[in-house]
């Protein structure tokens, strides 16, 4: 929504407005600030998708962002017969989660979604493969994964009871199994064009 900008000269004689162009609050009435949606930005990496699934990916992304989406698909050499695409997006906080939810569980689809931190939320990263399912992590301003204290305590407890090894638990918390599977697809996509898409708010 565009907010009109009023000059001081226009508002000098404008009833009900102060010199800054805002509605003047009545005596005893609280002043309210204009609410502006908090936005963040991130990247969606579709690492591999069968050709028949590509338009469905575009429709799902369009449903989240509220704009028409036409991705630049290129062949994925790491998995012959599949295609890859990536684009940068800008939207409200929580958009990464919505994108991941819209795409999760689709057969033969590998993807990642990232979101940068903003004033109201930490950064996020989602990774998904057909075999491993979806992985979610909170990330800091430098992209490092932030592991909640309770999850670390649970990992230590399982290791102490002999249920599993601590190194394996930490590796899973850091998403290493997903990194290991997706790394060949990431490498094959280096140098691919990136497009920006903005969410309609």
CORMO-V965661 format. One record per pair of residues at least 6 apart in sequence whose C-alpha atoms are under 6 Angstrom apart, sorted by sequence separation. I is the first residue (numbers start at 1). GAP is how many residues later the second one is. D is the distance in whole Angstrom. If there is no record, write none. Layout:
I,GAP,D / I,GAP,D
This chain:
17,6,4 / 18,6,6 / 25,6,6 / 62,6,5 / 76,6,6 / 117,6,4 / 128,6,4 / 139,6,4 / 159,6,5 / 16,7,6 / 17,7,5 / 62,7,5 / 76,7,5 / 116,7,5 / 127,7,6 / 138,7,6 / 139,7,5 / 159,7,5 / 11,8,6 / 16,8,5 / 75,8,4 / 76,8,6 / 115,8,5 / 127,8,5 / 138,8,5 / 74,9,5 / 115,9,5 / 126,9,5 / 11,10,6 / 74,10,5 / 114,10,6 / 126,10,5 / 8,11,6 / 58,11,6 / 73,11,6 / 114,11,4 / 125,11,6 / 73,12,5 / 113,12,6 / 125,12,5 / 72,13,6 / 113,13,5 / 124,13,6 / 112,14,5 / 124,14,5 / 155,14,6 / 6,15,5 / 112,15,4 / 123,15,6 / 124,15,5 / 123,16,5 / 111,17,5 / 123,17,6 / 110,18,6 / 110,19,5 / 108,22,6 / 50,32,5 / 49,33,5 / 48,34,5 / 49,34,5 / 48,35,5 / 48,36,5 / 47,37,5 / 46,38,5 / 46,39,5 / 46,40,6 / 45,41,4 / 44,42,6 / 60,42,6 / 44,43,6 / 43,44,6 / 43,45,4 / 42,46,6 / 43,46,6 / 42,47,5 / 41,48,6 / 41,49,4 / 40,50,6 / 40,51,6 / 39,52,5 / 40,52,6 / 39,53,4 / 40,53,6 / 38,54,6 / 39,54,6 / 49,60,5 / 48,61,6 / 48,62,5 / 47,63,5 / 47,64,5 / 46,65,4 / 45,66,5 / 45,67,5 / 44,68,6 / 44,69,4 / 43,70,6 / 43,71,5 / 42,72,5 / 42,73,4 / 41,74,6 / 42,74,6 / 41,75,6 / 40,78,6 / 78,107,6 / 87,107,5 / 88,107,6 / 89,107,5 / 86,108,6 / 87,108,5 / 88,108,5 / 89,108,5 / 90,108,5 / 91,108,5 / 87,109,6 / 89,109,5 / 90,109,6 / 66,133,6 / 65,134,4 / 66,134,5 / 47,138,6
